[in-house]
């Protein structure tokens, strides 16, 4: 994706209007929310909610691997071990 550069001016109420090309590329429409972050060097980062959601999904891992499935597998193994331990401790009735 190429970098889009443009200028914008704050109005008397402190509002900033993003250039139309940038809004189109980000898929932003009137009323959409964006996250604005100040970077360490003073630059502002504007991120659409969709981009923020994708970043969070990326932090959670790939979509083709489920942490829930990992937890289920661990629990199945624990249950098997518990069943085996319970079976070895059981004493037949009548003894």
VEXROMI-365946 format. One record per residue: x, y, z of N, C-alpha, C, O in turn; residue in one letter. Coordinates in nm, 3 decimals, always signed. Layout:
N
<nxx=X&nyy=Y&nzz=Z&caxx=X&cayy=Y&cazz=Z&cxx=X&cyy=Y&czz=Z&oxx=X&oyy=Y&ozz=Z&resn=a>
...
// end
This chain:
95
<nxx=+0.084&nyy=-0.117&nzz=+0.000&caxx=+0.000&cayy=+0.000&cazz=+0.000&cxx=+0.089&cyy=+0.123&czz=+0.000&oxx=+0.183&oyy=+0.132&ozz=+0.079&resn=x>
<nxx=+0.061&nyy=+0.216&nzz=-0.086&caxx=+0.140&cayy=+0.338&cazz=-0.093&cxx=+0.097&cyy=+0.435&czz=+0.017&oxx=-0.015&oyy=+0.428&ozz=+0.069&resn=x>
<nxx=+0.188&nyy=+0.524&nzz=+0.049&caxx=+0.161&cayy=+0.624&cazz=+0.152&cxx=+0.080&cyy=+0.738&czz=+0.091&oxx=+0.108&oyy=+0.785&ozz=-0.019&resn=x>
<nxx=-0.019&nyy=+0.780&nzz=+0.164&caxx=-0.100&cayy=+0.895&cazz=+0.121&cxx=-0.059&cyy=+1.013&czz=+0.208&oxx=-0.055&oyy=+1.004&ozz=+0.331&resn=x>
<nxx=-0.030&nyy=+1.122&nzz=+0.144&caxx=+0.003&cayy=+1.244&cazz=+0.217&cxx=-0.098&cyy=+1.351&czz=+0.180&oxx=-0.146&oyy=+1.356&ozz=+0.068&resn=x>
<nxx=-0.127&nyy=+1.432&nzz=+0.274&caxx=-0.219&cayy=+1.542&cazz=+0.250&cxx=-0.208&cyy=+1.640&czz=+0.365&oxx=-0.132&oyy=+1.618&ozz=+0.460&resn=x>
<nxx=-0.281&nyy=+1.743&nzz=+0.357&caxx=-0.283&cayy=+1.839&cazz=+0.467&cxx=-0.426&cyy=+1.856&czz=+0.513&oxx=-0.522&oyy=+1.833&ozz=+0.439&resn=x>
<nxx=-0.437&nyy=+1.896&nzz=+0.636&caxx=-0.568&cayy=+1.923&cazz=+0.695&cxx=-0.551&cyy=+2.039&czz=+0.791&oxx=-0.442&oyy=+2.065&ozz=+0.842&resn=x>
<nxx=-0.660&nyy=+2.107&nzz=+0.815&caxx=-0.655&cayy=+2.222&cazz=+0.905&cxx=-0.759&cyy=+2.201&czz=+1.015&oxx=-0.870&oyy=+2.156&ozz=+0.989&resn=x>
<nxx=-0.720&nyy=+2.234&nzz=+1.136&caxx=-0.815&cayy=+2.229&cazz=+1.247&cxx=-0.909&cyy=+2.348&czz=+1.237&oxx=-0.867&oyy=+2.460&ozz=+1.207&resn=x>
<nxx=-1.037&nyy=+2.323&nzz=+1.261&caxx=-1.130&cayy=+2.436&cazz=+1.260&cxx=-1.135&cyy=+2.499&czz=+1.399&oxx=-1.062&oyy=+2.457&ozz=+1.489&resn=x>
<nxx=-1.219&nyy=+2.598&nzz=+1.417&caxx=-1.226&cayy=+2.671&cazz=+1.543&cxx=-1.270&cyy=+2.584&czz=+1.661&oxx=-1.248&oyy=+2.620&ozz=+1.776&resn=x>
<nxx=-1.332&nyy=+2.472&nzz=+1.632&caxx=-1.375&cayy=+2.380&cazz=+1.738&cxx=-1.277&cyy=+2.266&czz=+1.758&oxx=-1.303&oyy=+2.175&ozz=+1.837&resn=x>
<nxx=-1.163&nyy=+2.269&nzz=+1.688&caxx=-1.061&cayy=+2.167&cazz=+1.704&cxx=-1.084&cyy=+2.042&czz=+1.621&oxx=-1.015&oyy=+1.942&ozz=+1.640&resn=x>
<nxx=-1.178&nyy=+2.046&nzz=+1.530&caxx=-1.208&cayy=+1.931&cazz=+1.446&cxx=-1.109&cyy=+1.923&czz=+1.331&oxx=-1.063&oyy=+2.025&ozz=+1.279&resn=x>
<nxx=-1.077&nyy=+1.801&nzz=+1.293&caxx=-0.984&cayy=+1.775&cazz=+1.184&cxx=-1.056&cyy=+1.695&czz=+1.077&oxx=-1.117&oyy=+1.592&ozz=+1.107&resn=x>
<nxx=-1.051&nyy=+1.741&nzz=+0.956&caxx=-1.114&cayy=+1.669&cazz=+0.845&cxx=-1.005&cyy=+1.595&czz=+0.770&oxx=-0.908&oyy=+1.654&ozz=+0.723&resn=x>
<nxx=-1.023&nyy=+1.463&nzz=+0.758&caxx=-0.925&cayy=+1.381&cazz=+0.686&cxx=-0.946&cyy=+1.397&czz=+0.536&oxx=-1.060&oyy=+1.408&ozz=+0.491&resn=x>
<nxx=-0.837&nyy=+1.397&nzz=+0.458&caxx=-0.851&cayy=+1.408&cazz=+0.313&cxx=-0.940&cyy=+1.296&czz=+0.258&oxx=-0.937&oyy=+1.183&ozz=+0.307&resn=x>
<nxx=-1.018&nyy=+1.327&nzz=+0.156&caxx=-1.114&cayy=+1.233&cazz=+0.098&cxx=-1.047&cyy=+1.103&czz=+0.052&oxx=-1.101&oyy=+0.995&ozz=+0.076&resn=x>
<nxx=-0.932&nyy=+1.112&nzz=-0.011&caxx=-0.864&cayy=+0.992&cazz=-0.059&cxx=-0.828&cyy=+0.900&czz=+0.057&oxx=-0.841&oyy=+0.778&ozz=+0.047&resn=x>
<nxx=-0.784&nyy=+0.957&nzz=+0.167&caxx=-0.750&cayy=+0.878&cazz=+0.285&cxx=-0.876&cyy=+0.811&czz=+0.342&oxx=-0.872&oyy=+0.694&ozz=+0.378&resn=x>
<nxx=-0.985&nyy=+0.885&nzz=+0.350&caxx=-1.110&cayy=+0.827&cazz=+0.399&cxx=-1.155&cyy=+0.712&czz=+0.310&oxx=-1.200&oyy=+0.609&ozz=+0.360&resn=x>
<nxx=-1.143&nyy=+0.729&nzz=+0.180&caxx=-1.180&cayy=+0.621&cazz=+0.086&cxx=-1.093&cyy=+0.497&czz=+0.108&oxx=-1.144&oyy=+0.386&ozz=+0.116&resn=x>
<nxx=-0.963&nyy=+0.517&nzz=+0.116&caxx=-0.870&cayy=+0.404&cazz=+0.132&cxx=-0.892&cyy=+0.331&czz=+0.264&oxx=-0.876&oyy=+0.209&ozz=+0.270&resn=x>
<nxx=-0.929&nyy=+0.403&nzz=+0.368&caxx=-0.953&cayy=+0.341&cazz=+0.498&cxx=-1.096&cyy=+0.289&czz=+0.513&oxx=-1.128&oyy=+0.220&ozz=+0.610&resn=x>
<nxx=-1.181&nyy=+0.322&nzz=+0.417&caxx=-1.320&cayy=+0.278&cazz=+0.425&cxx=-1.398&cyy=+0.352&czz=+0.532&oxx=-1.490&oyy=+0.296&ozz=+0.592&resn=x>
<nxx=-1.361&nyy=+0.477&nzz=+0.556&caxx=-1.427&cayy=+0.556&cazz=+0.660&cxx=-1.543&cyy=+0.634&czz=+0.603&oxx=-1.536&oyy=+0.686&ozz=+0.491&resn=x>
<nxx=-1.649&nyy=+0.642&nzz=+0.681&caxx=-1.768&cayy=+0.720&cazz=+0.643&cxx=-1.804&cyy=+0.814&czz=+0.756&oxx=-1.754&oyy=+0.800&ozz=+0.868&resn=x>
<nxx=-1.889&nyy=+0.909&nzz=+0.727&caxx=-1.932&cayy=+1.005&cazz=+0.829&cxx=-1.985&cyy=+0.930&czz=+0.950&oxx=-2.065&oyy=+0.837&ozz=+0.936&resn=x>
<nxx=-1.941&nyy=+0.970&nzz=+1.068&caxx=-1.986&cayy=+0.908&cazz=+1.192&cxx=-1.899&cyy=+0.793&czz=+1.240&oxx=-1.913&oyy=+0.749&ozz=+1.354&resn=x>
<nxx=-1.808&nyy=+0.742&nzz=+1.154&caxx=-1.719&cayy=+0.633&cazz=+1.196&cxx=-1.620&cyy=+0.684&czz=+1.301&oxx=-1.581&oyy=+0.801&ozz=+1.300&resn=x>
<nxx=-1.581&nyy=+0.595&nzz=+1.391&caxx=-1.481&cayy=+0.630&cazz=+1.491&cxx=-1.344&cyy=+0.584&czz=+1.445&oxx=-1.329&oyy=+0.483&ozz=+1.377&resn=x>
<nxx=-1.243&nyy=+0.661&nzz=+1.483&caxx=-1.105&cayy=+0.624&cazz=+1.459&cxx=-1.028&cyy=+0.639&czz=+1.590&oxx=-1.067&oyy=+0.717&ozz=+1.677&resn=x>
<nxx=-0.920&nyy=+0.564&nzz=+1.602&caxx=-0.832&cayy=+0.577&cazz=+1.717&cxx=-0.717&cyy=+0.668&czz=+1.677&oxx=-0.659&oyy=+0.653&ozz=+1.569&resn=x>
<nxx=-0.685&nyy=+0.764&nzz=+1.762&caxx=-0.574&cayy=+0.855&cazz=+1.736&cxx=-0.473&cyy=+0.838&czz=+1.850&oxx=-0.507&oyy=+0.851&ozz=+1.968&resn=x>
<nxx=-0.349&nyy=+0.808&nzz=+1.811&caxx=-0.243&cayy=+0.783&cazz=+1.908&cxx=-0.127&cyy=+0.876&czz=+1.879&oxx=-0.089&oyy=+0.897&ozz=+1.764&resn=x>
<nxx=-0.071&nyy=+0.931&nzz=+1.986&caxx=+0.050&cayy=+1.011&cazz=+1.969&cxx=+0.170&cyy=+0.919&czz=+1.983&oxx=+0.186&oyy=+0.851&ozz=+2.085&resn=x>
<nxx=+0.253&nyy=+0.916&nzz=+1.881&caxx=+0.373&cayy=+0.833&cazz=+1.881&cxx=+0.483&cyy=+0.903&czz=+1.961&oxx=+0.472&oyy=+1.021&ozz=+1.994&resn=x>
<nxx=+0.589&nyy=+0.829&nzz=+1.993&caxx=+0.698&cayy=+0.883&cazz=+2.074&cxx=+0.762&cyy=+1.006&czz=+2.011&oxx=+0.809&oyy=+1.096&ozz=+2.081&resn=x>
<nxx=+0.764&nyy=+1.011&nzz=+1.878&caxx=+0.827&cayy=+1.124&cazz=+1.810&cxx=+0.731&cyy=+1.241&czz=+1.788&oxx=+0.766&oyy=+1.339&ozz=+1.721&resn=x>
<nxx=+0.610&nyy=+1.233&nzz=+1.845&caxx=+0.513&cayy=+1.341&cazz=+1.831&cxx=+0.420&cyy=+1.325&czz=+1.712&oxx=+0.326&oyy=+1.403&ozz=+1.697&resn=x>
<nxx=+0.445&nyy=+1.226&nzz=+1.628&caxx=+0.357&cayy=+1.201&cazz=+1.513&cxx=+0.224&cyy=+1.146&czz=+1.562&oxx=+0.218&oyy=+1.078&ozz=+1.665&resn=x>
<nxx=+0.119&nyy=+1.176&nzz=+1.489&caxx=-0.012&cayy=+1.121&cazz=+1.521&cxx=-0.041&cyy=+1.002&czz=+1.432&oxx=-0.016&oyy=+1.006&ozz=+1.311&resn=x>
<nxx=-0.094&nyy=+0.898&nzz=+1.490&caxx=-0.133&cayy=+0.778&cazz=+1.416&cxx=-0.285&cyy=+0.771&czz=+1.422&oxx=-0.344&oyy=+0.773&ozz=+1.530&resn=x>
<nxx=-0.347&nyy=+0.762&nzz=+1.305&caxx=-0.493&cayy=+0.750&cazz=+1.296&cxx=-0.523&cyy=+0.611&czz=+1.244&oxx=-0.473&oyy=+0.571&ozz=+1.139&resn=x>
<nxx=-0.605&nyy=+0.538&nzz=+1.317&caxx=-0.632&cayy=+0.399&cazz=+1.283&cxx=-0.783&cyy=+0.376&czz=+1.282&oxx=-0.854&oyy=+0.415&ozz=+1.374&resn=x>
<nxx=-0.830&nyy=+0.311&nzz=+1.175&caxx=-0.972&cayy=+0.279&cazz=+1.168&cxx=-1.003&cyy=+0.168&czz=+1.266&oxx=-0.914&oyy=+0.094&ozz=+1.308&resn=x>
<nxx=-1.130&nyy=+0.155&nzz=+1.305&caxx=-1.169&cayy=+0.049&cazz=+1.397&cxx=-1.141&cyy=-0.088&czz=+1.336&oxx=-1.104&oyy=-0.181&ozz=+1.408&resn=x>
<nxx=-1.158&nyy=-0.102&nzz=+1.206&caxx=-1.131&cayy=-0.229&cazz=+1.139&cxx=-0.983&cyy=-0.265&czz=+1.151&oxx=-0.949&oyy=-0.380&ozz=+1.180&resn=x>
<nxx=-0.896&nyy=-0.168&nzz=+1.129&caxx=-0.752&cayy=-0.194&cazz=+1.141&cxx=-0.716&cyy=-0.230&czz=+1.285&oxx=-0.634&oyy=-0.318&ozz=+1.308&resn=x>
<nxx=-0.777&nyy=-0.162&nzz=+1.381&caxx=-0.751&cayy=-0.193&cazz=+1.522&cxx=-0.797&cyy=-0.334&czz=+1.555&oxx=-0.728&oyy=-0.407&ozz=+1.627&resn=x>
<nxx=-0.913&nyy=-0.374&nzz=+1.504&caxx=-0.964&cayy=-0.509&cazz=+1.528&cxx=-0.871&cyy=-0.613&czz=+1.466&oxx=-0.843&oyy=-0.716&ozz=+1.528&resn=x>
<nxx=-0.824&nyy=-0.587&nzz=+1.347&caxx=-0.732&cayy=-0.682&cazz=+1.282&cxx=-0.602&cyy=-0.694&czz=+1.361&oxx=-0.546&oyy=-0.803&ozz=+1.372&resn=x>
<nxx=-0.555&nyy=-0.584&nzz=+1.417&caxx=-0.433&cayy=-0.588&cazz=+1.498&cxx=-0.454&cyy=-0.672&czz=+1.623&oxx=-0.365&oyy=-0.748&ozz=+1.662&resn=x>
<nxx=-0.570&nyy=-0.659&nzz=+1.686&caxx=-0.599&cayy=-0.740&cazz=+1.804&cxx=-0.608&cyy=-0.887&czz=+1.770&oxx=-0.560&oyy=-0.971&ozz=+1.845&resn=x>
<nxx=-0.669&nyy=-0.919&nzz=+1.657&caxx=-0.677&cayy=-1.058&cazz=+1.614&cxx=-0.536&cyy=-1.112&czz=+1.591&oxx=-0.505&oyy=-1.226&ozz=+1.626&resn=x>
<nxx=-0.450&nyy=-1.029&nzz=+1.533&caxx=-0.312&cayy=-1.071&cazz=+1.510&cxx=-0.239&cyy=-1.098&czz=+1.640&oxx=-0.158&oyy=-1.191&ozz=+1.647&resn=x>
<nxx=-0.266&nyy=-1.020&nzz=+1.745&caxx=-0.204&cayy=-1.043&cazz=+1.874&cxx=-0.251&cyy=-1.174&czz=+1.936&oxx=-0.176&oyy=-1.240&ozz=+2.007&resn=x>
<nxx=-0.376&nyy=-1.211&nzz=+1.907&caxx=-0.433&cayy=-1.333&cazz=+1.965&cxx=-0.386&cyy=-1.458&czz=+1.894&oxx=-0.406&oyy=-1.568&ozz=+1.945&resn=x>
<nxx=-0.324&nyy=-1.445&nzz=+1.780&caxx=-0.277&cayy=-1.562&cazz=+1.706&cxx=-0.350&cyy=-1.573&czz=+1.574&oxx=-0.442&oyy=-1.496&ozz=+1.544&resn=x>
<nxx=-0.307&nyy=-1.669&nzz=+1.497&caxx=-0.367&cayy=-1.685&cazz=+1.366&cxx=-0.507&cyy=-1.742&czz=+1.378&oxx=-0.541&oyy=-1.808&ozz=+1.477&resn=x>
<nxx=-0.588&nyy=-1.718&nzz=+1.277&caxx=-0.725&cayy=-1.765&cazz=+1.278&cxx=-0.735&cyy=-1.915&czz=+1.250&oxx=-0.840&oyy=-1.974&ozz=+1.273&resn=x>
<nxx=-0.628&nyy=-1.977&nzz=+1.200&caxx=-0.634&cayy=-2.119&cazz=+1.170&cxx=-0.595&cyy=-2.206&czz=+1.290&oxx=-0.594&oyy=-2.329&ozz=+1.280&resn=x>
<nxx=-0.564&nyy=-2.144&nzz=+1.402&caxx=-0.527&cayy=-2.218&cazz=+1.522&cxx=-0.611&cyy=-2.167&czz=+1.638&oxx=-0.614&oyy=-2.047&ozz=+1.665&resn=x>
<nxx=-0.677&nyy=-2.257&nzz=+1.706&caxx=-0.767&cayy=-2.218&cazz=+1.814&cxx=-0.706&cyy=-2.249&czz=+1.950&oxx=-0.672&oyy=-2.364&ozz=+1.978&resn=x>
<nxx=-0.690&nyy=-2.148&nzz=+2.034&caxx=-0.644&cayy=-2.168&cazz=+2.170&cxx=-0.745&cyy=-2.251&czz=+2.248&oxx=-0.708&oyy=-2.327&ozz=+2.337&resn=x>
<nxx=-0.871&nyy=-2.235&nzz=+2.214&caxx=-0.976&cayy=-2.313&cazz=+2.278&cxx=-0.955&cyy=-2.462&czz=+2.254&oxx=-0.972&oyy=-2.543&ozz=+2.344&resn=x>
<nxx=-0.917&nyy=-2.498&nzz=+2.131&caxx=-0.889&cayy=-2.638&cazz=+2.101&cxx=-0.770&cyy=-2.689&czz=+2.182&oxx=-0.771&oyy=-2.803&ozz=+2.227&resn=x>
<nxx=-0.669&nyy=-2.605&nzz=+2.200&caxx=-0.554&cayy=-2.643&cazz=+2.284&cxx=-0.600&cyy=-2.672&czz=+2.426&oxx=-0.559&oyy=-2.772&ozz=+2.486&resn=x>
<nxx=-0.686&nyy=-2.586&nzz=+2.480&caxx=-0.736&cayy=-2.605&cazz=+2.616&cxx=-0.819&cyy=-2.733&czz=+2.627&oxx=-0.809&oyy=-2.806&ozz=+2.725&resn=x>
<nxx=-0.901&nyy=-2.759&nzz=+2.526&caxx=-0.981&cayy=-2.881&cazz=+2.526&cxx=-0.891&cyy=-3.005&czz=+2.526&oxx=-0.918&oyy=-3.102&ozz=+2.598&resn=x>
<nxx=-0.786&nyy=-3.003&nzz=+2.446&caxx=-0.694&cayy=-3.117&cazz=+2.438&cxx=-0.625&cyy=-3.139&czz=+2.573&oxx=-0.611&oyy=-3.253&ozz=+2.617&resn=x>
<nxx=-0.582&nyy=-3.033&nzz=+2.637&caxx=-0.519&cayy=-3.044&cazz=+2.768&cxx=-0.618&cyy=-3.103&czz=+2.868&oxx=-0.582&oyy=-3.192&ozz=+2.946&resn=x>
<nxx=-0.742&nyy=-3.054&nzz=+2.866&caxx=-0.843&cayy=-3.104&cazz=+2.961&cxx=-0.876&cyy=-3.250&czz=+2.935&oxx=-0.896&oyy=-3.326&ozz=+3.030&resn=x>
<nxx=-0.882&nyy=-3.291&nzz=+2.808&caxx=-0.906&cayy=-3.433&cazz=+2.777&cxx=-0.794&cyy=-3.520&czz=+2.834&oxx=-0.820&oyy=-3.627&ozz=+2.888&resn=x>
<nxx=-0.672&nyy=-3.475&nzz=+2.821&caxx=-0.558&cayy=-3.550&cazz=+2.874&cxx=-0.565&cyy=-3.557&czz=+3.026&oxx=-0.538&oyy=-3.662&ozz=+3.085&resn=x>
<nxx=-0.601&nyy=-3.446&nzz=+3.090&caxx=-0.616&cayy=-3.446&cazz=+3.236&cxx=-0.725&cyy=-3.543&czz=+3.280&oxx=-0.708&oyy=-3.617&ozz=+3.376&resn=x>
<nxx=-0.837&nyy=-3.542&nzz=+3.209&caxx=-0.949&cayy=-3.631&cazz=+3.244&cxx=-0.908&cyy=-3.777&czz=+3.228&oxx=-0.943&oyy=-3.860&ozz=+3.311&resn=x>
<nxx=-0.834&nyy=-3.808&nzz=+3.121&caxx=-0.786&cayy=-3.945&cazz=+3.100&cxx=-0.696&cyy=-3.988&czz=+3.215&oxx=-0.709&oyy=-4.099&ozz=+3.266&resn=x>
<nxx=-0.605&nyy=-3.900&nzz=+3.255&caxx=-0.513&cayy=-3.932&cazz=+3.365&cxx=-0.591&cyy=-3.949&czz=+3.496&oxx=-0.559&oyy=-4.038&ozz=+3.575&resn=x>
<nxx=-0.691&nyy=-3.866&nzz=+3.518&caxx=-0.774&cayy=-3.879&cazz=+3.639&cxx=-0.849&cyy=-4.011&czz=+3.639&oxx=-0.858&oyy=-4.078&ozz=+3.742&resn=x>
<nxx=-0.904&nyy=-4.049&nzz=+3.523&caxx=-0.976&cayy=-4.177&cazz=+3.512&cxx=-0.882&cyy=-4.294&czz=+3.540&oxx=-0.919&oyy=-4.388&ozz=+3.611&resn=x>
<nxx=-0.762&nyy=-4.289&nzz=+3.486&caxx=-0.666&cayy=-4.397&cazz=+3.508&cxx=-0.628&cyy=-4.405&czz=+3.656&oxx=-0.618&oyy=-4.514&ozz=+3.712&resn=x>
<nxx=-0.606&nyy=-4.289&nzz=+3.718&caxx=-0.568&cayy=-4.286&cazz=+3.860&cxx=-0.683&cyy=-4.339&czz=+3.946&oxx=-0.660&oyy=-4.412&ozz=+4.042&resn=x>
<nxx=-0.804&nyy=-4.303&nzz=+3.914&caxx=-0.921&cayy=-4.350&cazz=+3.990&cxx=-0.938&cyy=-4.500&czz=+3.973&oxx=-0.975&oyy=-4.569&ozz=+4.068&resn=x>
<nxx=-0.912&nyy=-4.552&nzz=+3.854&caxx=-0.924&cayy=-4.694&cazz=+3.829&cxx=-0.822&cyy=-4.776&czz=+3.905&oxx=-0.853&oyy=-4.887&ozz=+3.950&resn=x>
<nxx=-0.702&nyy=-4.725&nzz=+3.922&caxx=-0.599&cayy=-4.799&cazz=+3.993&cxx=-0.619&cyy=-4.796&czz=+4.144&oxx=-0.565&oyy=-4.881&ozz=+4.215&resn=x>
<nxx=-0.697&nyy=-4.699&nzz=+4.193&caxx=-0.724&cayy=-4.690&cazz=+4.337&cxx=-0.848&cyy=-4.768&czz=+4.378&oxx=-0.866&oyy=-4.796&ozz=+4.497&resn=x>
<nxx=-0.933&nyy=-4.805&nzz=+4.283&caxx=-1.059&cayy=-4.869&cazz=+4.319&cxx=-1.033&cyy=-5.012&czz=+4.366&oxx=-0.947&oyy=-5.083&ozz=+4.314&resn=x>
<nxx=-1.109&nyy=-5.050&nzz=+4.464&caxx=-1.099&cayy=-5.185&cazz=+4.521&cxx=-1.228&cyy=-5.258&czz=+4.487&oxx=-1.336&oyy=-5.203&ozz=+4.509&resn=x>
<nxx=-1.220&nyy=-5.380&nzz=+4.436&caxx=-1.343&cayy=-5.453&cazz=+4.401&cxx=-1.432&cyy=-5.473&czz=+4.523&oxx=-1.383&oyy=-5.493&ozz=+4.635&resn=x>
<nxx=-1.563&nyy=-5.467&nzz=+4.501&caxx=-1.657&cayy=-5.486&cazz=+4.610&cxx=-1.647&cyy=-5.628&czz=+4.666&oxx=-1.622&oyy=-5.722&ozz=+4.591&resn=x>
<nxx=-1.665&nyy=-5.642&nzz=+4.799&caxx=-1.662&cayy=-5.772&cazz=+4.862&cxx=-1.525&cyy=-5.810&czz=+4.915&oxx=-1.511&oyy=-5.919&ozz=+4.970&resn=x>
<nxx=-1.426&nyy=-5.729&nzz=+4.902&caxx=-1.293&cayy=-5.759&cazz=+4.957&cxx=-1.261&cyy=-5.675&czz=+5.074&oxx=-1.154&oyy=-5.688&ozz=+5.132&resn=x>
// end
